[in-house]
Amino acid sequence: MILPIAAYGMPVLRKVAKDIDSNYPDLKKLIEDMWETLAESHGVGLAAPQVNKDIRLFLVDSALIFDNKDEDDEDGETFPDAPGVKKVFINAKIIDRKGEEWAYNEGCLSIPKIREDIFRPEEITIEYLDENFAPHTDTFNGITARIIQHEYDHIEGKLFIDYLKPLKKKLLQRKLSDISKGNISVDYKMQFPK
């Protein structure tokens, strides 16, 4: 089932999400629905707060980035993490960030039609549980590390626009206000603040 994406302004997007255990109701179905929602909206990552659930769960499919291109992007930049990953992250905790911060033009399904260059470290190490609640500690780099950091921010109640300088954010206020009022047209289901 395709779930509506929580739009900018929904309170759940600003909450620090809660850990869950394997008894979380209908978790398998929620994960299936989130994968279906991610595919329908043509995203590369989706966090539970974006489908109005305040739990520490997110999905990453960085393999989509590489499906239609070589390891080099259109600017000739090489991503060391090709071919990417498709993973579920539960109760994730980033334990280390390394490397030079690099800019990449990010967007967000909850903040449609706004894209900005955001600086993030090139490598992260993260502890998490997979969909079977098996523990993992993995290191990711490149575009995969960026997507994980973006989705991780969602479970921490943060949005990519929080990294913008105050003037830049102020210039976006009208667009952000329009999104929260539902004055936007997208090709996926959205849920707006009341």
C-alpha positions in Angstrom: 0.0 0.0 0.0 1.3 3.4 -0.9 1.5 5.7 2.1 1.1 9.5 2.0 4.3 11.5 2.5 4.2 13.9 5.5 4.7 17.4 4.1 6.9 20.1 5.7 5.1 21.5 8.7 3.8 18.1 10.0 4.9 17.9 13.7 6.2 14.3 13.3 9.0 15.6 11.1 10.4 17.6 14.1 10.2 14.8 16.7 13.1 12.7 17.8 11.9 9.2 16.9 11.6 6.3 19.3 13.5 3.0 19.3 11.3 -0.1 18.5 11.6 -3.8 19.1 10.6 -6.8 17.1 7.1 -6.7 18.6 6.3 -3.4 16.9 2.8 -3.9 15.4 2.7 -4.9 11.7 6.4 -3.9 11.2 6.9 -6.2 8.2 3.8 -4.7 6.5 5.0 -1.1 7.3 8.5 -1.9 5.7 6.8 -3.4 2.6 4.5 -0.3 2.3 7.5 2.0 2.8 9.4 0.3 0.0 6.4 0.6 -2.3 5.9 4.2 -1.3 9.6 4.9 -2.0 9.4 3.3 -5.4 6.2 5.2 -6.3 7.7 8.6 -5.3 11.0 7.9 -7.1 13.0 8.6 -4.0 16.3 7.0 -2.8 15.5 7.1 0.9 12.5 7.2 3.2 12.2 7.5 6.9 9.3 6.4 9.1 8.6 10.0 10.2 7.9 10.8 6.5 5.0 8.4 6.6 3.8 9.8 10.0 5.4 7.2 12.2 7.7 8.5 15.0 9.9 5.4 15.1 13.6 4.9 14.3 13.2 3.2 10.9 14.4 4.2 7.5 15.1 2.7 4.1 17.9 3.5 1.7 18.2 2.5 -1.9 21.3 4.2 -3.2 21.5 1.5 -6.0 18.9 3.6 -7.8 21.4 6.4 -8.3 23.7 4.0 -10.2 21.1 2.1 -12.2 21.1 4.4 -15.2 24.6 5.7 -15.1 28.2 4.7 -14.8 30.2 5.2 -11.6 30.8 8.8 -12.8 28.0 11.3 -12.5 27.3 13.9 -15.2 30.1 16.2 -13.9 32.7 13.4 -14.1 32.7 12.9 -10.3 33.4 9.4 -9.2 31.3 7.8 -6.4 33.3 5.2 -4.6 30.2 3.4 -3.4 28.8 2.2 -6.7 26.7 0.1 -7.2 25.1 1.3 -3.9 23.0 -0.5 -1.4 19.3 -1.3 -0.7 18.9 -1.6 3.1 16.5 -1.3 6.1 17.9 0.6 9.1 16.2 0.2 12.5 17.2 2.0 15.7 20.2 3.4 13.9 23.0 5.4 15.6 25.8 7.1 13.7 28.9 6.4 15.7 31.5 8.1 13.6 31.8 10.7 10.7 35.0 11.1 8.8 36.5 12.8 5.8 36.1 16.1 4.1 32.6 17.6 3.9 31.4 17.8 0.3 28.5 19.6 -1.3 25.7 17.8 -3.1 22.3 19.1 -4.3 19.8 17.5 -1.9 16.1 17.3 -2.1 13.4 15.7 0.1 10.1 14.0 -0.6 8.6 16.0 2.4 9.9 19.3 0.9 9.1 18.9 -2.8 10.6 21.1 -5.5 13.3 22.6 -3.2 16.8 21.5 -3.8 19.9 22.9 -2.2 23.6 22.2 -1.9 24.3 20.6 1.5 27.7 19.8 3.0 28.1 16.4 4.7 31.1 14.3 5.7 32.1 11.7 3.1 32.2 8.7 5.4 30.1 7.4 8.3 30.0 4.4 10.5 26.6 3.4 11.8 25.2 0.8 14.1 21.7 -0.5 13.2 19.4 -3.5 13.2 18.1 -4.9 9.9 14.5 -6.0 9.2 15.2 -9.3 11.0 16.6 -7.4 14.0 20.1 -8.7 13.4 22.7 -6.1 14.6 25.2 -4.5 12.1 28.0 -2.0 12.3 28.9 -0.8 8.8 30.9 2.0 7.2 29.5 3.7 4.2 30.9 6.5 2.0 30.0 8.6 -1.0 26.4 9.1 -2.1 25.3 6.1 0.1 26.7 7.8 3.2 25.0 11.1 2.2 21.6 9.4 1.8 22.0 7.6 5.1 22.8 10.9 6.9 19.8 12.6 5.3 17.4 9.8 6.4 19.1 9.6 9.8 18.4 13.3 10.3 14.7 12.5 9.8 14.7 10.2 12.8 16.5 12.9 14.8 13.8 15.5 13.9 16.0 17.4 11.5 15.5 18.4 7.9 18.1 19.2 5.2 17.0 22.8 5.1 18.3 23.1 8.7 21.8 23.2 7.3 21.2 26.3 5.2 22.4 29.7 6.2 19.7 31.9 7.8 19.4 34.2 4.8 19.0 31.3 2.3 16.4 29.7 4.6 14.5 33.0 4.8 14.4 33.3 1.0 12.7 29.8 1.0 10.0 30.8 3.6 7.3 31.4 1.0 7.9 28.1 -0.8 8.0 26.3 2.6 4.8 27.9 3.6 3.1 26.9 0.4 4.2 23.3 0.9 2.8 23.2 4.5 -0.5 24.7 3.2 -0.7 22.0 0.4 -0.3 24.6 -2.3 2.0 22.3 -4.3 1.5 19.7 -7.1 3.5 16.5 -6.9 3.0 13.1 -8.5 2.8 11.2 -5.2 0.4 11.1 -2.3 1.1 13.7 0.4 -0.4 14.5 3.8 -0.4 18.2 4.9 -0.7 19.8 8.4 -4.3 20.5 9.5 
